[in-house]
Amino acid sequence: MSLFKRSATELVGTFWLVLGGCGSAVLAAAFPNVGIGLLGVSLAFGLTVLTMAFAIGHISGCHLNPAVSLGLVVGGRFPAKELPAYIIAQVIGGVIAAALLYFIASGKPGFDLAGGLASNGYGEHSPGGYSMAAGFVCELVMTAMFILIILGATDKRAPAGLAPIAIGLGLTLIHLISIPVTNTSVNPARSTGPALIVGGWAIQQLWMFWVAPLLGAVIGGVTYRWLGKEDT
């Protein structure tokens, strides 16, 4: 499969992740009387990855996330020369999804972009008011663990065919833990889309949702490469 087609597949998959995950937060989390809440949003993010893993995993590997792509490079599972194409496609997919979500959400009377469009943030823009340091460490650790889950679940020694379930549930758990802290990123493409639409504070704080996940991805990739290496 050509790199162009695989990158296009990543664009579509990341579009689905941002539309499904952020869309559930913006459109359904607090819907009157039947809002899905934090648990529902967490599950929605997990389901986007699970469904895409089955749908496109055999085409592009279903990274949907610059941090995942980097972690796979560090873990020896993905060629570094293809990393830029994947990251560009993922970010474009996230931006398109955020723009579409804004169009849909703004169709409701009283919609206010000041709500953040599910943007990630720290300090006064953290759902729970958590500090920048707390948010940074949370994003770093959660991303590192996500990479460990992905590398472990897709290891040739792991049970065949079950990786999408483990990865999807892993992302669900990560959101259950960290939505109150940063609204959960662990994915620079997911953060970039809404931030570009919201502007202002969301763009000013976007740096952390690139640096922390990418650093966490490197840590996760190095750690699994050591843990998973068979002793000789």
N, C-alpha and C positions, 0 to 999 in steps of 0.2 A: 504494500500500500504506500502510495507517495506521501511525502511529508506534508504537501499542501492539503491533501485529502484528510490526513490524520489531524492536522491543525484545524481544519474546518470542522471536523467532528468535535474537537475540543471546544471550539467556539459554541457549537450547538449545546453541548453538554453543560458548559458553564452558564450559558443563557438559562437553561432549565434550572440549575442550582439556585441562581440568584432570583429568578422569577418565582420559583416554588418556595424557597426559604424566606426571602425578604417579603415576597408577596403575602405569605401566611401571616407574617408579623404586622404588615401594614394594613391588610384588608380584613383579616379574620381574628387576630389575637384578642382584641377587645370588642368584638362585634356585640351589640346589645343582647344580653341574656344568654347567648350561645357562643360566646367567644372561646377560642381554643386555648388561650393562655400560653404560659411559658412551656408547658408540657407539649402542647400541640405544635408550637413553633419549632421546638427541638426535634420533634418527630418528623416534621415537614422537611427540615434540612437533611435528616438522615435518609428519608425516603427519596429525596432527589438524587442522592449519591447511589443509593441501592438500585433504583430503577435505571439510572444511566449506566451503572456498572454492568448490568445485564444487557442493556441495549447497545452500548458502544464500546464496552471493555475490550472486545475482540478486534475492534478497529484501531482505537487510539491508546488503549490502556486506561482510559477514563480517569485522567488526572484531575481535571476541572479546577486546578489550583496551582499557581506558581510555586507555592511552598512544597506541594506534593511532587511536582516535577523536579524541583531542586533536590528534595530528599531522595528521590529515586536515582538522580545522578550521583549523589554522594554515596548512596547505598549500592552503587554498581549495577543498577537495573535499567538505566536510561542513558543514551549517549548525550554528552554535554553539548555537542554541536547542534543538536535539535532543540535545545532548551529555549533559545530566543523565540523561535517560531511558535512554540507551545504557549509561552507566556504572553506574547502579543495576542494570540487568538483568544486565550482565556480572558484577558482584560477587555478585549472588544466584546466578547460575549456578555461579560458582566455589565458593561456600559449599556449595551442594547437592552438588556433585561431591565435595568434600572429605569431607562427612559420609557419603556413600555409600561412598567409599573407606575411611574409617575403619571402617565397619560390616563391609565385606568383609574388610579386613586383620585385624581383631580376631577373626575367625572361626578364625584359625590359632593353635594352642597356642603360648604363649611370646611372642605379639606384645606389643611394648612401645612405647607412644606416645612414649617418650623418644627413639626413633629419628628423630622429627621429621616424619613423614608428608610428606616431600619439601619441608619448609618451607625458605624462603630465609634465609640468615644470613651474618654476618661475624664476624671474630675467632675465638673458640673454636667458633662455630657455622658457620663456613665449612668446606666439605669439605676444603680445602687449608690452612686456618688463615690466610687472607688478612685483612689489616686492613680497618677500616671505610673508610678513604680509598681503598684499592685497590678495594674492592667498589663504592663509590659511583661512581668513575670508570669502572669496567668496565660497570656497569649503564647509566650515562649514555651512553657511547659506543656500546654495543651497541644500545640503543634508538634512538639517532639514526640509526645505519646501517640498522636495520630499517625505520624510517620512510622513509628514502631508497629502499630497495629497493621498498617498497610503492608509494610515489608514482611511482617510475620505471616499475615493471612494469605499473601500471594507467594510465599516461599514454596518451592517445588516439593518440600517435605510436608507442607500443611495439607489438610483434607481438601481434596479437589472440589471445585465448584461452589464452595461456601464463602469465599472471600468477600463478595458483595454484601452478604448479610453481616459479617463481622465489621466491615468498614462502615456500612450504613448505621449500624447500632453504635459503633464507636463514635461517629460524628454526633449522633443523638445524645449520647452521654456527655460529650464535650459541651454541647449547648446547654444541657441541664445544669452543668456545673457553672458555666461561665457567662451565660446571658446577663445575670445581674451585674457582672463586673465590667464588661466591655460591649455588651450586646453580641458577643462572640464573632470574631473574625476567623482566625487560623487560616485565612485565605485572602491574600492581597487583592485578587480580582473581585471577590465578593465585596470587599471594602471600597474599592475604587469606584465601582459603578454608582452606588448611592451617593458617595461623597462628591462626585462631579456634578450630580444633579442638585444636591443641597447647597454646595459651595460653602463659603465662609469657614466656620469652625470645623466642619467636617473635613475640608481639605487641609486645614492647618494641623489637624490631628492625624491625618492619614499616614504620615511617616511611620508612626508606631506600628501600624497594621501592615506595613511592609517589612520593617526591620525585625520586629519580634518573631513573626511567623517564619521568615526566611532563616533567621538564626536558629530557631527551634528546629526547623527542618534539617539543618546541617547537624545539629546535635543528635536528632533522632536517627539520621542516616548513618552517622559514624557509630553510634551506640549499637544499632542492630547489626551493622557490618561486623562488629567485634563479637557481639553475643551469638550471632547466627553462624559464625565461622566454626566449622567442625575442627575439633582438636586432632592433631596428627601425632 
